[in-house]
Amino acid sequence: MYNNSFFKKILLVATVVIFTSCDKDYNEIGGNLIGVNNFDLNKASYSVLGYNQKTGPIQSNNLEVNALGIYSSTNFGETTANFNTQLSLPTFVSAVGARTFVESVTLTIPYFTDDTKTKTNADGSHTYVLDSIYGPEMAKMKLSVYESGYFMRDADPLESFKQQQKYFTDQDTEFNSLKVGSPLNDSPDKSQNDEFFFSPSEHVVVTTDSITSVKSTKYTPPGMQLNLNKGYFKTRILDAANSGKLASNDVFKNYFRGLYFKMEKSAGAAGNLAMLNFKAGKITIIYKEDVASATGSATTREKKTLVLDMAGNSVSLLKNDYSATGMTYNALPSTGNSVDGDDKLFLKGGQGSVAILQLFDKTDVKGYDANGVVTAGPNGVSDELDDLRNPAGGKKLLVNEANLVFHIDAAAMSSSYEPQRIYLYDYTNSRLVVDYTLDPTSSSTSPKNSKALFDGIIKKDATTKRGATYKIRITNQIRNLINNKDSTNVKLGLVVTEDIEKINSYKVKTPNAFITQAPKASVMNPLGTILYSGKSTVPADKRLKLEIYFTKPN
C-alpha cells in the first residue's frame, strides 16, 4: 500500500528537514558559546551486534489489513494466507414476509490501488493499477468461501479483566476443520472460484430507465466481487429471521459464525498474494417479499436489501512451506548467535522473525569514577559508551545526529519483493524509542507514511532501482545514553512494518526467555528482507554501523 513515487517525494522532504533539523540542533547547542571556531564537527562509527530471533506462531486477530493468497519467495519459502471473519448486522431484522425470493447475494471487498497510476479514459471508464499485490500479475488460484463453524469469542475466559481473545497464525487447521458444507462461491464463472485472480478491472453496471429507456453506466473501482449461493442464504439467513436469529448481533454471531476464506493452487500455478481491508467488505442480499398493509387486508410485493458486514472478530491464518532446497531461512535457529552476532539479519513479517540489536562493542575492561577518572576493572558498561560519556578533557560531546545504517543483501534479494519500510523499537521493554515519539512529521497522503525523520524507508540504487539501504535516526536515543549515565543501553528490535503508525505489540503463541511479543505491524506485512549485520566478518562497506555526528568544544 505504498507507492514508489510517493516515497521519492517524501525522501526529498525528509532530507531537507533532516539537514534543517541538524543545523537547528547545532545552532541551539552552540548558541551560548563565544568565538568563531568553538566546535569541530566530527563523525564516528560504532559497533552494533545483531542477531536473529524467530517469533514462531504469533497473534494475528483483528488486523487492519490481512493477506490473502499464495506468495513464494526464494529466501523465505511459500506462504499460503487464509482468513476467517465474523459477520455482523448493521440493521436488525425481526421478521421477513411471505414468498421470500432472493434475487442476488454478492460478496464485495475493495482492492488497494495506486492512485498515481489511475487513468480516466475518454468514455468515462478508468484504468487501474493494483497496489500491495505480490507475485505474478493476475495469477490464478482456487478460492473457496465457506460458512465458518468456529465461534470467535470477544474475550478470553481464562484471562482476568475480560482481555481480548487471542487467535494465532498457525490455527488454520482448526478453522479449516470446522468449515460448514460446500463453498458458497459456486458460480459457474470459474474466475470466482477455481480460477480466481485479483483483477485490476473496474466493475461496470449499465442500467436502463424503465420509462425513458435512457441508459446510465456506473463504474466501481476494482475489488473482489463474488456471487454466492442464493438458496443457501435464503435458508440460513432470511428464513432464520422469523425465529429471532437476526434480532441482535450477539445471537446472530453465534448462529452464523462467519466466513472462512481458503486459498489453494490452481492447476499448479504459483499464485500471488494481496493485502486486503476485509473490514471494508460486505455481503449484500437483495430479495423480494410480500408485505401486508397496515390493515392486513392486502399485500404488496417489495424489494429489500439486507447487508452483512465484516466488522467482527477476524484472524489471519498463515501456512509456511520451507521445503525448497537451499532455504537459508528455514535452517536458521529460533535464536541466533547472541554472543558474537549473526552475519546477516533476516527480517520476516507474519509468522516470521525479528533482528535484535545491541549498540556499542561489548568489551568492558574499565570504568570511570564520578570525576571521570579511569578505574580498573569492568563496570557493566561498554567501554565505547563509557568513553563517550567521559570524553578526554571532560568536555561533553554534543550529538547532532545519530543513525543506524543497514545495507541490503542485494544479491539475495534480487528477485524478491522488498518491504518499503522497517521499524526500530525498544526490544527490552517492548515500547517506542524516543526518536519515534519526538518525530512530528506526518503525511497528508497516508498516516502510515508519517515519521519521515525517524525514517526506515528503503533507499534504492540509482542504477538497479533495487533496494540498497535503510537508515533509522536515533539521535535522541544516543543523546540520552551519553548524557544520562544511569540510562540503560537496551536491546533494540528491528522488523518489517506494514504501517508505521501501528505501534502496539502482539503476543507470540509460545513465549520464552528470548521473545514474548513482536510489533503488530510486522505481523501485518507478508514480506521479508535480508540485511548485513555489524559482525566483523561482514565486508566493511556493508557492515551495519551506528554513525554519530557530533561537535566537540575546543
C-alpha positions as CSV (number, residue, x, y, z in Angstrom):
1,M,0.0,0.0,0.0
2,Y,3.0,2.2,-0.6
3,N,3.9,3.6,-3.9
4,N,7.3,4.4,-5.1
5,S,6.6,7.9,-6.5
6,F,5.3,9.0,-3.1
7,F,8.4,7.7,-1.4
8,K,10.7,9.7,-3.8
9,K,8.8,12.8,-2.7
10,I,8.9,12.0,1.0
11,L,12.6,11.2,0.8
12,L,13.3,14.6,-0.7
13,V,11.2,16.4,2.0
14,A,12.8,14.3,4.8
15,T,16.3,15.1,3.5
16,V,15.6,18.8,3.6
17,V,14.0,18.5,7.1
18,I,16.9,16.4,8.5
19,F,19.6,18.8,7.4
20,T,17.5,21.7,8.7
21,S,17.0,19.9,11.9
22,C,20.7,19.1,12.2
23,D,21.6,22.8,11.6
24,K,19.0,23.8,14.2
25,D,20.5,21.4,16.8
26,Y,23.9,22.7,16.1
27,N,22.9,26.4,16.5
28,E,20.9,25.7,19.6
29,I,23.7,23.7,21.3
30,G,26.5,26.1,20.5
31,G,24.5,29.3,20.7
32,N,25.8,30.3,24.2
33,L,29.4,29.9,23.3
34,I,31.6,32.8,22.3
35,G,34.0,32.9,19.4
36,V,34.1,31.8,15.8
37,N,35.6,28.3,16.0
38,N,34.1,27.0,19.1
39,F,33.4,23.5,17.7
40,D,35.0,20.9,15.4
41,L,32.5,18.7,13.5
42,N,33.2,15.0,13.8
43,K,31.8,11.7,12.6
44,A,32.5,8.4,14.2
45,S,31.2,4.9,13.7
46,Y,30.5,2.4,16.5
47,S,29.9,-1.3,16.7
48,V,26.4,-2.9,16.6
49,L,25.9,-6.5,17.4
50,G,22.9,-8.1,15.7
51,Y,21.3,-11.5,15.6
52,N,18.1,-13.2,14.5
53,Q,15.1,-14.2,16.6
54,K,12.1,-16.1,15.1
55,T,8.7,-15.4,16.5
56,G,7.1,-18.7,15.9
57,P,3.3,-18.6,15.7
58,I,2.1,-15.2,16.7
59,Q,-1.2,-13.4,17.5
60,S,-3.0,-12.3,14.3
61,N,-6.5,-11.4,15.1
62,N,-8.3,-8.2,14.2
63,L,-5.5,-6.7,12.0
64,E,-6.3,-3.6,10.0
65,V,-5.2,-5.3,6.8
66,N,-4.8,-9.0,6.1
67,A,-3.1,-11.1,3.5
68,L,-5.0,-13.5,1.2
69,G,-3.4,-15.7,-1.4
70,I,-0.2,-17.6,-2.0
71,Y,3.3,-15.9,-2.1
72,S,6.5,-17.7,-3.0
73,S,9.9,-16.2,-2.0
74,T,13.3,-17.7,-2.8
75,N,14.5,-16.5,0.6
76,F,11.5,-17.2,2.9
77,G,9.6,-20.0,1.3
78,E,6.0,-20.2,0.3
79,T,3.2,-18.7,2.4
80,T,-0.5,-19.5,2.0
81,A,-2.6,-16.9,3.6
82,N,-6.2,-17.9,4.5
83,F,-8.6,-15.8,6.5
84,N,-11.6,-16.1,8.9
85,T,-14.0,-13.4,9.9
86,Q,-17.3,-12.9,11.7
87,L,-20.2,-11.2,10.0
88,S,-22.4,-8.6,11.7
89,L,-25.7,-6.9,11.1
90,P,-25.8,-3.1,10.7
91,T,-29.6,-3.3,10.7
92,F,-31.5,-5.9,12.7
93,V,-34.4,-7.9,11.1
94,S,-37.2,-9.2,13.3
95,A,-39.1,-10.9,10.5
96,V,-39.5,-11.3,6.7
97,G,-42.6,-11.5,4.7
98,A,-44.2,-14.4,2.8
99,R,-42.9,-15.8,-0.5
100,T,-39.4,-14.6,0.0
101,F,-37.3,-14.8,-3.2
102,V,-33.6,-14.0,-3.2
103,E,-32.5,-12.2,-6.4
104,S,-28.8,-12.0,-5.6
105,V,-26.1,-12.5,-2.9
106,T,-22.9,-10.6,-3.6
107,L,-19.7,-10.5,-1.6
108,T,-17.6,-7.4,-2.2
109,I,-14.1,-6.5,-0.8
110,P,-12.3,-3.5,-2.3
111,Y,-8.7,-3.7,-3.5
112,F,-5.9,-1.2,-2.9
113,T,-4.9,0.7,-6.0
114,D,-2.1,3.1,-6.9
115,D,-3.8,6.4,-7.2
116,T,-0.8,7.9,-9.1
117,K,-1.3,5.5,-11.9
118,T,-5.1,5.6,-12.3
119,K,-6.2,6.8,-15.7
120,T,-9.6,8.2,-16.8
121,N,-10.5,7.2,-20.3
122,A,-12.5,9.2,-22.8
123,D,-15.6,7.2,-22.3
124,G,-15.5,7.8,-18.5
125,S,-14.1,4.4,-17.6
126,H,-10.9,4.0,-15.7
127,T,-7.7,2.0,-15.9
128,Y,-6.3,1.0,-12.5
129,V,-3.1,-0.5,-11.2
130,L,-3.4,-2.6,-8.1
131,D,-1.3,-1.9,-5.1
132,S,0.0,-4.4,-2.5
133,I,-0.1,-7.4,-4.8
134,Y,2.9,-9.7,-4.6
135,G,3.6,-12.3,-7.2
136,P,2.8,-12.8,-10.9
137,E,0.1,-10.4,-12.2
138,M,-3.4,-11.9,-12.3
139,A,-2.1,-15.3,-11.2
140,K,-4.9,-17.9,-10.9
141,M,-5.7,-19.6,-7.7
142,K,-8.6,-21.6,-6.2
143,L,-10.7,-19.5,-3.8
144,S,-13.3,-21.2,-1.7
145,V,-15.5,-19.2,0.7
146,Y,-17.2,-21.3,3.3
147,E,-19.6,-20.7,6.2
148,S,-17.3,-20.9,9.3
149,G,-18.3,-23.2,12.2
150,Y,-15.7,-21.7,14.5
151,F,-17.1,-19.4,17.2
152,M,-14.7,-16.5,17.7
153,R,-15.1,-15.1,21.3
154,D,-14.7,-11.5,22.1
155,A,-13.0,-12.0,25.5
156,D,-10.7,-14.7,26.8
157,P,-12.4,-16.5,29.6
158,L,-9.1,-17.6,31.1
159,E,-7.8,-14.0,31.4
160,S,-8.7,-11.5,34.0
161,F,-10.3,-8.2,33.2
162,K,-12.0,-9.7,30.1
163,Q,-9.0,-9.4,27.9
164,Q,-9.4,-9.8,24.1
165,Q,-9.4,-13.4,22.9
166,K,-6.2,-14.1,21.0
167,Y,-6.0,-16.1,17.8
168,F,-2.8,-17.1,16.1
169,T,-1.3,-17.5,12.7
170,D,-1.0,-21.3,13.0
171,Q,-4.6,-22.1,13.6
172,D,-5.7,-22.7,10.0
173,T,-6.1,-26.5,10.7
174,E,-8.7,-25.7,13.4
175,F,-10.7,-23.3,11.3
176,N,-10.5,-25.5,8.2
177,S,-11.8,-28.5,10.1
178,L,-14.8,-26.6,11.3
179,K,-15.9,-25.1,7.9
180,V,-19.5,-25.9,7.0
181,G,-20.8,-27.6,3.9
182,S,-19.7,-26.7,0.4
183,P,-18.1,-23.5,-1.0
184,L,-20.6,-20.6,-1.1
185,N,-19.0,-19.1,-4.2
186,D,-20.2,-21.8,-6.5
187,S,-20.9,-19.6,-9.6
188,P,-20.3,-21.3,-13.0
189,D,-17.9,-18.4,-13.7
190,K,-14.6,-20.0,-12.8
191,S,-12.9,-16.6,-12.2
192,Q,-15.0,-16.5,-9.0
193,N,-13.7,-19.8,-7.6
194,D,-11.4,-22.4,-9.3
195,E,-9.6,-19.9,-11.4
196,F,-9.9,-16.8,-9.2
197,F,-7.4,-13.9,-9.7
198,F,-7.1,-10.4,-8.3
199,S,-8.3,-8.4,-11.3
200,P,-7.4,-4.7,-11.8
201,S,-10.5,-4.1,-13.9
202,E,-13.2,-1.9,-12.6
203,H,-16.8,-3.1,-12.3
204,V,-19.3,-1.7,-14.8
205,V,-23.0,-1.7,-14.3
206,V,-25.3,-0.5,-17.0
207,T,-28.9,0.3,-16.2
208,T,-31.8,1.3,-18.4
209,D,-34.6,3.7,-17.1
210,S,-37.9,1.8,-17.4
211,I,-39.7,4.9,-18.5
212,T,-37.3,6.9,-20.7
213,S,-35.2,3.9,-21.8
214,V,-32.1,6.1,-21.1
215,K,-29.0,4.0,-20.2
216,S,-26.7,5.0,-17.4
217,T,-23.3,3.5,-16.5
218,K,-21.9,3.1,-13.0
219,Y,-18.2,2.4,-12.6
220,T,-16.9,0.9,-9.4
221,P,-13.1,0.6,-8.5
222,P,-11.5,-2.9,-8.6
223,G,-12.4,-5.3,-5.9
224,M,-13.4,-8.9,-5.1
225,Q,-17.0,-9.5,-6.3
226,L,-18.3,-13.0,-5.8
227,N,-21.9,-14.2,-6.4
228,L,-22.8,-16.5,-3.5
229,N,-25.3,-19.3,-3.4
230,K,-28.8,-17.7,-3.2
231,G,-30.6,-20.7,-1.9
232,Y,-28.2,-21.1,0.9
233,F,-28.5,-17.6,2.1
234,K,-32.3,-17.7,1.9
235,T,-32.4,-20.7,4.1
236,R,-29.6,-19.8,6.5
237,I,-30.2,-16.0,6.8
238,L,-33.6,-14.8,5.6
239,D,-35.7,-17.8,6.8
240,A,-33.9,-17.5,10.2
241,A,-35.2,-14.0,10.8
242,N,-38.6,-15.2,11.9
243,S,-37.1,-17.3,14.7
244,G,-35.2,-14.3,16.1
245,K,-31.7,-15.2,14.8
246,L,-31.3,-11.7,13.2
247,A,-32.7,-9.7,16.1
248,S,-29.3,-8.9,17.7
249,N,-25.6,-9.3,16.8
250,D,-24.9,-11.5,19.8
251,V,-27.5,-14.0,18.7
252,F,-26.6,-13.7,15.0
253,K,-22.8,-14.2,15.5
254,N,-23.4,-17.4,17.5
255,Y,-25.9,-18.7,14.9
256,F,-24.0,-17.8,11.7
257,R,-20.3,-17.8,12.8
258,G,-18.8,-16.1,9.8
259,L,-16.8,-16.9,6.7
260,Y,-13.7,-18.8,6.1
261,F,-11.6,-17.9,3.0
262,K,-9.4,-20.7,1.8
263,M,-6.8,-20.4,-0.9
264,E,-5.2,-23.2,-2.9
265,K,-3.1,-23.5,-6.0
266,S,-5.0,-23.7,-9.3
267,A,-3.5,-26.2,-11.8
268,G,-0.1,-25.9,-10.2
269,A,0.2,-22.2,-10.9
270,A,2.4,-20.2,-8.5
271,G,-0.4,-17.8,-7.3
272,N,0.0,-14.4,-5.8
273,L,-1.0,-12.6,-2.6
274,A,-2.9,-9.4,-1.9
275,M,-3.3,-7.2,1.2
276,L,-7.0,-6.6,1.8
277,N,-9.1,-4.4,4.1
278,F,-11.6,-7.1,4.9
279,K,-13.4,-4.8,7.3
280,A,-14.5,-2.7,4.3
281,G,-16.1,-5.8,2.8
282,K,-19.7,-6.8,2.9
283,I,-22.4,-9.3,1.7
284,T,-25.4,-7.7,0.1
285,I,-28.6,-9.8,-0.2
286,I,-31.3,-8.4,-2.5
287,Y,-34.6,-10.1,-2.1
288,K,-38.4,-9.7,-2.6
289,E,-41.1,-10.4,-0.1
290,D,-44.9,-9.9,0.4
291,V,-45.6,-7.1,2.8
292,A,-49.0,-6.8,4.4
293,S,-50.8,-3.5,4.5
294,A,-51.4,-1.7,7.8
295,T,-55.0,-3.1,7.9
296,G,-53.8,-6.6,6.8
297,S,-56.4,-6.6,4.0
298,A,-53.9,-6.6,1.2
299,T,-50.2,-7.3,0.5
300,T,-47.7,-5.7,-1.8
301,R,-44.5,-7.2,-3.3
302,E,-41.5,-5.2,-2.2
303,K,-37.8,-5.4,-3.0
304,K,-35.5,-5.2,0.0
305,T,-31.8,-5.3,0.8
306,L,-30.0,-6.9,3.8
307,V,-26.3,-6.1,4.3
308,L,-23.9,-8.2,6.4
309,D,-20.6,-6.5,7.1
310,M,-17.2,-7.9,8.1
311,A,-16.6,-5.7,11.1
312,G,-16.5,-8.6,13.6
313,N,-13.6,-10.6,15.0
314,S,-11.1,-11.9,12.4
315,V,-7.8,-13.8,12.2
316,S,-5.1,-14.1,9.6
317,L,-4.2,-17.8,9.1
318,L,-0.7,-18.4,7.6
319,K,0.8,-21.7,6.4
320,N,4.5,-21.6,5.7
321,D,6.3,-24.1,3.5
322,Y,10.1,-24.1,3.7
323,S,10.7,-27.3,1.8
324,A,12.5,-25.7,-1.2
325,T,16.2,-26.8,-1.3
326,G,18.7,-24.2,-0.1
327,M,16.2,-22.3,2.0
328,T,18.6,-20.5,4.3
329,Y,15.8,-19.0,6.4
330,N,14.5,-22.5,7.4
331,A,17.9,-23.5,8.6
332,L,18.2,-20.6,11.0
333,P,17.9,-21.5,14.7
334,S,15.0,-19.9,16.6
335,T,17.5,-17.7,18.4
336,G,20.7,-16.6,16.6
337,N,24.2,-16.1,18.0
338,S,23.5,-13.6,20.8
339,V,27.2,-13.6,21.8
340,D,29.1,-12.9,18.6
341,G,26.1,-11.9,16.4
342,D,24.9,-13.3,13.0
343,D,26.4,-12.4,9.7
344,K,23.0,-11.5,8.2
345,L,19.8,-10.3,9.7
346,F,16.6,-11.9,8.3
347,L,13.5,-9.7,8.9
348,K,10.3,-11.5,8.0
349,G,6.7,-10.4,8.5
350,G,3.8,-12.5,9.5
351,Q,4.9,-15.6,11.4
352,G,8.4,-14.5,11.0
353,S,11.5,-13.1,12.6
354,V,12.9,-10.0,14.4
355,A,16.5,-8.8,14.4
356,I,17.8,-7.9,17.9
357,L,20.5,-5.2,18.1
358,Q,22.9,-4.2,20.8
359,L,24.6,-0.9,20.4
360,F,28.4,-0.5,21.1
361,D,31.1,-3.1,21.4
362,K,30.6,-5.4,24.4
363,T,34.2,-5.0,25.5
364,D,34.2,-3.9,29.2
365,V,37.6,-3.8,30.8
366,K,37.5,-0.5,32.5
367,G,35.2,2.1,34.2
368,Y,35.1,5.7,35.3
369,D,34.6,7.2,38.7
370,A,32.3,10.3,39.4
371,N,35.2,12.6,38.4
372,G,35.7,10.9,35.0
373,V,38.9,9.2,36.1
374,V,39.5,5.7,34.7
375,T,39.2,2.9,37.2
376,A,40.5,-0.6,37.0
377,G,38.1,-3.4,36.1
378,P,34.8,-3.7,34.3
379,N,31.7,-1.7,35.4
380,G,29.0,-3.3,33.3
381,V,29.1,-0.6,30.6
382,S,30.6,-0.9,27.2
383,D,33.9,0.8,27.0
384,E,32.9,2.5,23.8
385,L,29.9,4.0,25.6
386,D,31.9,4.8,28.7
387,D,34.4,6.8,26.6
388,L,31.6,8.8,25.0
389,R,30.2,9.6,28.4
390,N,33.6,10.6,29.7
391,P,35.5,12.4,26.9
392,A,39.1,13.5,27.2
393,G,39.3,16.9,28.7
394,G,36.0,16.5,30.4
395,K,34.1,18.5,27.8
396,K,30.8,17.0,26.8
397,L,30.3,15.7,23.3
398,L,27.3,17.4,21.6
399,V,25.5,14.9,19.4
400,N,24.0,16.4,16.3
401,E,22.7,13.3,14.6
402,A,22.9,9.5,15.1
403,N,21.8,6.9,12.6
404,L,21.8,3.2,12.1
405,V,22.6,2.4,8.5
406,F,21.5,-1.0,7.2
407,H,22.8,-2.4,3.9
408,I,20.5,-4.8,2.0
409,D,22.0,-8.1,0.7
410,A,21.2,-7.1,-2.9
411,A,22.2,-10.4,-4.4
412,A,19.9,-12.4,-2.2
413,M,17.0,-10.0,-2.6
414,S,17.4,-9.5,-6.4
415,S,14.3,-11.5,-7.4
416,S,12.2,-10.7,-4.3
417,Y,9.7,-8.0,-3.4
418,E,11.2,-5.7,-0.9
419,P,9.5,-4.2,2.1
420,Q,9.2,-0.4,1.8
421,R,9.9,0.3,5.4
422,I,11.4,-1.2,8.5
423,Y,10.8,-0.2,12.2
424,L,13.0,0.0,15.2
425,Y,11.8,-0.2,18.8
426,D,12.9,-0.9,22.4
427,Y,13.1,-4.6,22.4
428,T,13.9,-4.9,26.1
429,N,10.7,-3.1,27.2
430,S,8.5,-3.6,24.1
431,R,8.0,0.2,23.7
432,L,8.8,3.1,21.4
433,V,12.3,4.6,21.1
434,V,12.3,8.3,22.0
435,D,13.1,9.4,18.4
436,Y,9.9,7.9,17.1
437,T,7.9,9.7,19.9
438,L,9.6,13.1,19.1
439,D,9.2,13.0,15.4
440,P,6.4,15.4,14.5
441,T,6.3,14.7,10.7
442,S,3.0,13.4,9.3
443,S,1.7,12.6,5.8
444,S,-1.5,14.0,4.3
445,T,-1.4,11.2,1.7
446,S,-1.5,8.3,4.2
447,P,-0.8,8.3,8.0
448,K,1.3,5.2,7.5
449,N,3.9,7.3,5.7
450,S,4.5,9.6,8.6
451,K,7.5,9.7,10.9
452,A,9.8,10.7,8.0
453,L,12.6,11.9,10.2
454,F,12.7,8.6,12.1
455,D,12.9,7.1,8.7
456,G,13.3,3.4,8.0
457,I,12.2,4.0,4.3
458,I,14.0,2.0,1.7
459,K,16.7,3.8,-0.3
460,K,17.2,2.5,-3.9
461,D,20.2,2.2,-6.1
462,A,20.0,4.7,-8.9
463,T,21.2,2.2,-11.5
464,T,19.5,-1.1,-10.5
465,K,16.4,0.6,-9.0
466,R,16.6,-2.1,-6.3
467,G,16.9,-1.5,-2.5
468,A,20.3,-0.5,-1.3
469,T,20.0,0.7,2.3
470,Y,17.6,1.6,5.1
471,K,18.5,4.3,7.6
472,I,16.9,4.9,11.0
473,R,17.6,8.1,13.0
474,I,18.2,7.6,16.8
475,T,19.7,10.9,17.7
476,N,17.8,11.4,20.9
477,Q,18.3,7.8,21.9
478,I,22.1,8.3,21.8
479,R,22.0,11.7,23.5
480,N,20.1,10.1,26.4
481,L,22.6,7.3,26.6
482,I,25.6,9.6,26.7
483,N,24.2,12.4,28.8
484,N,22.4,10.3,31.4
485,K,24.8,7.8,32.9
486,D,22.0,5.9,34.6
487,S,20.3,5.3,31.2
488,T,20.3,1.6,30.2
489,N,21.7,0.6,26.8
490,V,18.6,-1.5,26.0
491,K,18.4,-4.1,23.2
492,L,16.6,-2.8,20.1
493,G,14.3,-4.7,17.9
494,L,14.1,-4.4,14.1
495,V,11.2,-5.6,12.0
496,V,9.5,-5.0,8.6
497,T,6.4,-2.9,9.0
498,E,3.1,-2.5,7.1
499,D,2.1,0.7,8.9
500,I,4.5,2.9,10.8
501,E,1.7,4.3,13.0
502,K,0.6,0.9,14.3
503,I,2.9,0.7,17.4
504,N,1.3,-1.9,19.7
505,S,2.7,-5.4,20.1
506,Y,1.1,-8.8,19.6
507,K,1.9,-11.9,21.7
508,V,3.8,-14.9,20.4
509,K,2.0,-18.2,21.0
510,T,4.8,-19.8,22.9
511,P,6.8,-17.1,24.8
512,N,10.2,-17.9,26.1
513,A,13.2,-16.2,27.7
514,F,14.2,-14.7,24.3
515,I,10.9,-13.4,23.0
516,T,7.4,-12.8,24.2
517,Q,5.9,-10.4,21.7
518,A,6.5,-8.5,18.4
519,P,5.1,-5.4,16.7
520,K,1.6,-5.9,15.3
521,A,2.5,-4.0,12.1
522,S,5.1,-6.7,11.4
523,V,2.5,-9.4,11.6
524,M,0.5,-7.5,9.0
525,N,3.4,-7.4,6.5
526,P,3.9,-10.5,4.3
527,L,7.4,-9.7,3.0
528,G,10.9,-10.2,4.3
529,T,14.4,-8.8,3.7
530,I,18.0,-9.7,4.3
531,L,20.4,-7.2,5.8
532,Y,24.0,-7.3,6.6
533,S,24.8,-7.3,10.3
534,G,27.6,-5.5,12.2
535,K,29.7,-8.6,12.6
536,S,33.4,-8.2,11.9
537,T,33.2,-10.9,9.2
538,V,31.0,-8.7,7.1
539,P,32.8,-6.5,4.5
540,A,33.4,-3.1,5.9
541,D,31.4,-1.2,3.2
542,K,28.3,-3.4,4.0
543,R,28.7,-3.6,7.8
544,L,25.9,-2.3,10.0
545,K,27.1,0.8,11.8
546,L,26.0,3.3,14.3
547,E,27.1,6.6,12.8
548,I,27.3,9.6,15.2
549,Y,27.8,13.1,14.1
550,F,28.9,15.3,17.0
551,T,30.5,18.6,17.9
552,K,33.3,18.8,20.4
553,P,34.1,22.1,22.1
554,N,37.7,23.3,21.7
